[in-house]
Each structure stands twice: as C-alpha cells, then as structure tokens.
Amino acid sequence: MDRRTALKQSALMAGAFALLPSCNFGPDRELVALDNLQIDLDHQDLLAKVIETIIPSTEAEPGAEALNLYRFVLVMVDDCEPKETQQVFVDGLKKFKALVKNKVGQSFPQKEQQANEEILTAATSLEGLSAEEQPVQEFLAIARRYTIQGYMGSKHYLTEKFPYQLVPGPYQDCVNSDGLIVM
C-alpha cells in the first residue's frame, strides 16, 4: 500500500469519526430551519406541548402534534412577523415555564391534558403582570393564532372536516329555508 494513500484514508476516517457524534439524524430531534428566531430544542419541545394543549389529539381526530403545527407556528413567526414581535415571541417562550410555575403554582407540561388546559387558561387570564412578564401572554396569543390558522389550513381539515370544492356546487333554483322561499 502506498504511504500517501494510507495517509489520505486515515485523515478521511479521522474526519468522519470526528463529525459523526455531532450528527443526529432522528426526525424528532431536528431543529426547524429558521432565519431570524434563535430557539433551541428544549424550547421547541415546550412550544410543541403548548400547541398540543391548544389542539389536542383525540381518538377520532389528529391533534397539533400529529400535524406538526409547531413547525408551522415557528415558520410563520420567523417569516411574517416584524423583528420586535419575533423578539417578544422568543422572550415569552423562554419565560413561559418560570412564569407558570411562579404565578399559577404548577409546572408545565403535566401528564394529563385537562391539567395542561387549566394551566394555559390561567396563564392567559393573568392580570397585573410586570413589563418583564408581559411577553408570555403575547407569546400565547401569537402561538394560539398561528396554531388555529395552521390547523384550518392543514390537509386533514380541508379534506376531512371542511371539504374543499374546486368548482361551485350545483345550482339550486329555489331553496326552502324554514318555510321561506328564497328566490
């Protein structure tokens, strides 16, 4: 074996072994590619739990987790909101856990869906918050708005719950509505 080839191969293998431990190819632990927001995996998981609490999974219906709505919320905040709102969103997300623990008296997330719903309801209805605690309520409002928007635009909703018709339905000349004839 040529010494030059052996050195090349050993350098290539050393580089591969150095790079391999930092690679995590699991689909559940990947970060969403964002341009403006700086969110780590723990906060991403917390956001997913908050959004799953807003639209929970049932036996008949998929929830926010099955539809990956947390990704939609992150992308919408990253792309559509101004820098100030993005900063408020990130600050609120980072302060959410501590504020809930201090003001509500329970930690988030709980194992039971009902407990998580009560915690979110209490967190959104808090009054008399300081200026440092205000971003949490704004974060919850933004997350709720984009969660609902993402659910209403999801394939499941538009095909199962509210079927989309490309063309208008058949024309109905005269419709009887509670005894009234509409012409």
N, C-alpha and C positions, 0 to 999 in steps of 0.2 A: 504494500500500500504506500502511496506517495505521502510524504510528510505534509505537503501543502493541502492535500485533500483531507487528511486527518484533522488538521487544524481548522479548516473551514467547517467540517462536520461537527467537531466538538464545540466550536463557537456558536454554531446554529442551534445545537442541542442545549447549550447553556442559556442562550437567549429564550428558547422555548420554555425551559424549566423555570426561568425567572418570571416569565409572563403568565404562565398557566395558573398559578394560585390566585392571581388577581381577577381572573375571568370567572364570572358566574353566569352560566347560560340558562339558568332556570327562568321560566316565564313569569313566575310570581314575584321575583325579586329584581326586576329590571326597572330602572328609572324611566319616566316618561321624558322624551327629548323636549326640553323647554329652552327658549332663548332668554327670557327675562327673569323667570322665577328661580329662586335657589331653594329647593326643597329636597331634604334627604329622605331615605327610605322609611324611617320611623314616622315622619310627618305625613308621608304619602299613605302609609298604612292607617294612620289616625284619620286622615281625610276619607279614606275608603270606608272606615267604620261609621263616621258621621253620615256619609251619604247612604250607606246601607241602612242606617236608622231612619232616614227620611223616607226611602222607598225600600221596605224590607221584602225579602223573598217569602213566598208562600208555597204551598203545595201545588197550586194551580198556575201561579204567575212567577216569572223570574224577577228578582229584585235588582237593585242597583249594582250589586256585586257581580251578578251573572252577566249584566250588560256592560260592565266596565265603565260605569258612569263617572268614576273618579278621574279617569283619563280625560273624558270629555270636559269635566269641570276645569281641570288643570290647563288644558289646551285653550279653552275659551278665555280663562283669566289671563293666560300668557299672551294670547293674540289680540283680544278685543278690548281689554281694559287699559286705561291710562296707567302710567308708572305709579302715580300716587295710590290708586286703588289696588294695584298689584302689591305694593308695599304693605298696605293695610291688610290685605288678604293673608300675606305671609306672616305678618306680626300677629294677627288674630289666630291663625293656625298654631303658631308656636306658643301663644299664651293660653290657648283653649284649655288644655289639660289642667294647668295650675289654677286657673280661674274657677273651673268647675269644682275642683277639689276644695278650694277656699270658700266659695260662695254657696254652692249647693250642698257640699258636705259629702259627696260621693265621688268615687273615681270613675273615669270613663275610659274604656268601654266596660260595661258589665256583661255577664254571660247571657242574661235574659233581655229580650228585645223590649219588653214593657219597661224595664228599668232604664234602658237607654233612651227610650222615648220620653220618659218623665224627666230625665236629666236634660235633654235638649230643650224641652218645653220650659223648664225652669231657667235654663241659661239664656233663652231668647227673651224671657219676660223679666229679667233682672233690671232694676231701676237704680238710679243713683250711682252709676259706675263712674270711676275716675277716668281721666283722659287716657291713662295707660291701659285701662281695661276695655275701653270702648271698641277697639278693633275686633274684639271677639264677637260682639253682636253683628258688626258689619261683615265679618268673615262668614258667620252663619247665614246671614241674609243672602250674600253672594253665592255661597255654596248651595243653598236651597233653590235659588232662582235658576242657576245653571243645571242643577240636578233635575228639576222638573222639565226644563227645556230639553235636556238630553233624553229624558225618558219619552217625552212627547214626540221626539224626532227619531226614536230608535226603530229598528226594523220590526221588533216584536210589537210595539204599539201600533205602528202604521199598517201592519198586515193582520194582526190578530184582534186588537181592540177596536181600532178605527180604520177599517179597510179603505185604502186609497183607491179611488176610481179615476183612471186616466181621462176618460171622457164622461160627460154628464150622463146620468141615468136616463131611462125612457121618459118621454114627455107625458105628463098626465094632464088631461084637459080640464077636468072638473074634479076637485077633491072635496069630499065631505069631511069636515072637521068639526066634531061636536055639534052636529045638527046644522051647521052653517055651510052654505055652498059658496066656495071661493071661485071666482072666475077671473 
